[in-house]
Amino acid sequence: MSRTPRALAAVTLSVGAALAVSATPATATDQDQPYFTPGAPGAGDPYFPDMGNGGYDVAHYDVDLRYDPATKGIRAVTKVRAKATQDLSRLNLDFLGPLTISSVKVDGRDASYTRTGAQELEITPPKGLRKNRTFTVTVAYSGVPQTINDDALGTSGWIPTADGAVMLNQPFGAATVFPVNDHPTDKATYTFVLSAPENLTALANGDLRGKSTENGWTTARWHMSRPMASELSMLAIGKYDVLTGKTLAGTPNLTATDQALAIKPDDAQKFHDHTAQVTDFQAGMYGGYPFTSTGGIAVKAGVGYALETQGRPVYDLFRRPGTIPRGTLIAHELGHQWFGDAVTPARWADIWMNEGFATYSEWLYSEKFEGTPVQKSFDDLYATPAADGLWKGRVADPGRDHIFDGLVYDRGAMALHVLRKTIGEESFSALLKAWPAAHLHGNASTEDFVRFAAELSGKNLDAWAKAWLFSEGKPAL
């Protein structure tokens, strides 16, 4: 994500409000046996205890969604294919906001459900689900999705625009649009089947697998074939100009610009070409591009940030209509495709591994294309007075309300530069490729990274990690 402060949304989420909506009681049998137990209602992340759930692992989401401009709402059916990791009597999905559920089924049979707490959809299947069994939950629902406003973290979820909507989900937001296990540790593949009036374009992560028009409505099918954290999913519906092609290295490239931004065709082409150039440049440093296509979407959404949505970042340019994303911003968000998307933090406290690497990607871009040495980028920041807010907090544990603060971005990048000086150019260059390759499409923690870098370089990195990652204050050089 870019570091531009997030704008506030027009609608505020009241996370303390509890909903209680129940369907017909379950006709349970063996889930009442002692070896069947409920899955946990959270993933155990201390920053966001309500996010995620336990007892199962999602393999695939199939989101079939129809957007109606007349109501600004949606009608959708989401299928969640998962495997039980325990003998389940009951399971939870994250689902919040005012959407009305019309049915919940488990493996095609009606299931009872209750909406409770901040965001829990509690589902009791007709029969208990044995450990290692694959099952499918199907939820049908409709309404106008919620826009989340968080005082510290800004706007996410369903963002209405002048002619449609954008879905942006970091750190939370996916659960406003579809039922989901909303924690980065449960990655899954995705299919989005998006229907809208034929004068609108529907975009999502992944590759376009087909499009058809009937009775004035166009349906587009998008497929993300690589595991993706829910906070990296996206969709955009509205009037967009779309460009397609390939990078010089052969990676498919799709960019789109919101017509409301009034971007000239030549500039849209520059955005498209620059995206391709940066993708190939970074692949040379970080290893093969980790997804099946690259690209970017320029929107006029009013959220005030760009986001590294998987395979196709979203850039909000509402404050800069008629312009395209600057090179360093493209480098930042595309750098995330390796650091944050392909390798995703195990905990939200580890987000510096996303933002530190993405900021360092800006520095590497600036050195290559703008003539600013990486060392100068470091020195300029290190000159910041010790009393400045940059030096407050711990990089590897910034706190829930500070995951988008400067210490995560700037000090994260500075920590990487000191690591580079500590282990040497050869080892650091090898690390940039080896780390994302070792944890491709998985999750890792700060401790995993420190241990990996130490083993690769043969250096003891305890002092570096203590000074730059786990301690407050301005480290001495």
C-alpha positions, 0 to 999 in steps of 0.5 A, a space after each residue: 500500500 502507498 503511504 498517503 493518509 487514507 481518507 475517511 468514508 461516508 459510512 462508519 462501521 460500528 464494530 460493536 454492534 451485534 446482529 442476531 439473525 437465525 434460520 431454522 434450527 439445525 437438524 443435527 445428529 453427529 455434530 452433537 457427539 463429543 468429538 465434534 467441536 466448533 471452529 474458533 471464531 478468530 485466527 488468533 491475530 492480536 491486532 485483529 482478534 475478530 478476523 479469520 476463523 479456525 477449524 478449516 482451510 479454504 481452497 477456493 472462493 467462487 463469487 458470483 455478483 450482480 451490480 445494479 446501478 439503480 439501487 447501488 446494491 448487489 445480488 450475490 452467491 458465494 461458494 466457499 470450498 474448504 477442508 476441515 482441519 478438525 471434527 467440526 460441529 460448527 464453523 464461522 465465516 467473516 461477514 459484516 454490514 447490512 447485507 441480507 442473507 437469503 440462504 446458507 447451504 453446506 454441501 447443498 443442504 440447508 444449514 442453520 446460521 446466526 450472525 453475531 458479534 462484530 462480523 461472525 456468520 456462525 454456521 451449523 451444518 446438518 451433520 458434523 464435518 469430519 477432519 480432512 473432509 472437503 466441503 462447500 458452503 454456499 451463501 446467497 445474499 443481497 443489499 448495499 455493502 458496507 463501507 468501513 471507516 476506521 479512525 486509524 486505518 482509513 477506508 476499506 471494503 465497498 467504495 461507491 464511485 460515481 458510476 459503480 464501485 471499487 472493493 479494497 480490503 486492506 487490512 479488512 474489507 472483504 467481509 463487507 462484500 462476500 463471506 470469507 475467512 478474512 486473515 492472510 494466513 488462509 490463502 485461496 484461489 478465486 473466481 469472480 463472475 461479475 455482472 453489470 449493465 453492458 455500458 460498464 466494465 467489471 474488473 477483478 484479480 487474475 485473468 479474464 476467462 470470458 465475457 458475454 452480453 445478454 439482454 443489456 447485461 455483460 458478465 465477466 469471469 475472472 480467475 486468480 489461479 494463485 493462492 491469494 489473501 483476502 485482503 489482496 482481492 479487488 474488484 472495480 465496476 464502472 466506466 473504464 478504458 482498458 489496455 492489454 498486451 505483454 511485457 517484453 519478458 512475456 508477462 500478460 499486462 492489463 491496465 485500466 483507467 477510470 474515465 472519470 479521471 479524464 486521462 488522455 489516451 497517450 498517458 494511459 498508454 504510458 501507464 501501461 508501458 511503464 507498468 510493463 517496464 517496472 514488472 520486468 525490472 523487478 523480476 530481474 532483481 526478485 526472481 520470476 514474476 509470481 503471478 500469471 498477469 500484471 497490470 494496474 487500475 487507476 480509479 477515482 474512489 476518494 480513498 487517498 491511497 494505492 493498494 497492492 491488490 494481487 496481480 493488479 494494483 489499484 491506484 486512487 487518483 481522485 486528487 490528481 485527475 488527468 494524471 497517471 501514477 508516478 514511477 516510484 508509486 508503480 515500483 512500490 505497488 509492483 514490488 509488493 507482488 513479491 513482498 506481501 502478495 507472493 510472500 504474505 506476513 504470518 501476523 499483521 505485526 509483520 507488515 514491515 516485510 511488505 512495506 519495507 521491501 516495497 519502499 526499498 523497491 522505490 529506492 531501487 527504482 529511483 537509483 535505476 531510472 532517476 539517478 538517486 542513489 539508494 544510499 542517498 535515500 537512506 541518508 536523507 531519512 537517517 538525518 531525521 532528528 531522533 525526536 521525530 515520530 519516525 523513531 517511535 515504536 518497533 518496526 516488527 511490532 508497530 501496534 494495530 493502529 500504526 501498521 501504516 505509519 512511517 516506521 513500517 515503511 521508511 524504517 523498514 526500508 532502512 533496516 533492509 539497507 543496513 542488512 545489505 551493508 551487513 551481509 554484503 552485496 552478493 548475499 543481499 542480491 541472493 536474498 532478494 530472490 531466495 526469500 520470495 522463492 522459499 515462501 512462494 504463495 505462503 506466509 512467513 514471520 519476522 523471525 523466519 526472515 531473520 533466520 533465513 537471512 542469517 543462514 543464507 549469509 552465514 552472518 550472526 544478525 542478532 544485533 541488526 535485528 535487535 537494533 532495527 526491528 525489535 527496539 524503539 529509538 534511532 539506531 546508531 550506525 
